[in-house]
Amino acid sequence: MSVERGEIITLRGGQHRAVMQWALRDFGPMDASAQIQVGTLAAGRGWYVDHIGFGTRRFGDKRAAWTVTRQLMGLHEGHWEEAPVNRRPFLVVRRSDGSRVLYDQNDDECLYSYWGELKDRFWGRYTAAMNAGTKLRNTTTHKLFEGFITLSEYADPTEGTTRYVLERAREGGGDCRVIDYPDRELAETRYEQSVRGNARRNYPYQSSDVDGVPVDSASADPPGIRRLPSGEIVATADLDEYEGLYGPVTDHHRGGQ
């Protein structure tokens, strides 16, 4: 694909000079306002094209850079408007510490939202690479929520570099957030911060490798909660209302907490 042509670079310092920038408007419902910046590299080493989703690549001349820019624009619904040159939007999902917000189920500010018509293809590559990676750390949330927080090592399917991915879903099937890091030590720190920050004393983790967080391997239900055989969770205080709507809960069901 044309978006993969050119050597991948990281813009850190130097005398790079941004020439133009565009922002996507009237974008599709699964997208966010993508941005593209084009500029020259230090010491006359060519041109760069930085797309907020696909990253930064070097090109030998201006014509190649503009060709790829037009191709990148064509991957998105909506129209492009010239915008003030500004690095700040790029740092929201590709942060200054080298981490990247790959996916966030509750927030459009993630790479997935900036991949345009290639989002499913790229996300498929990343999920396959992460699944083939090595799990390093793992925490499982309370059985009531069936969520997880994991840290894995994997090979980036586009750049080929080793990265460390933190996946967090406080509830199974929802609330999923995926961030990867270039450095294991930083990733381990963020993993432990996430585990501690999401700990709930009334709903201890089923398992965790972080010292000092509440863990209950039996994952017993807290007081005031009824777990029905159907899998539904009902607060004890709401049980009468539940029975009024759906019929009596048998003694067997009442005992199946």
Helices and strands as residue ranges (DSSP letters): G 2-4, E 7-9, E 17-25, E 35-40, G 42-44, E 47-51, E 55-59, H 62-73, E 79-82, H 90-93, E 100-104, G 111-114, G 116-118, H 119-131, E 134-140, E 148-155, E 162-171, E 174-181, H 184-197, E 207-208, E 225-227, E 233-235, G 236-238, H 239-246, H 251-255
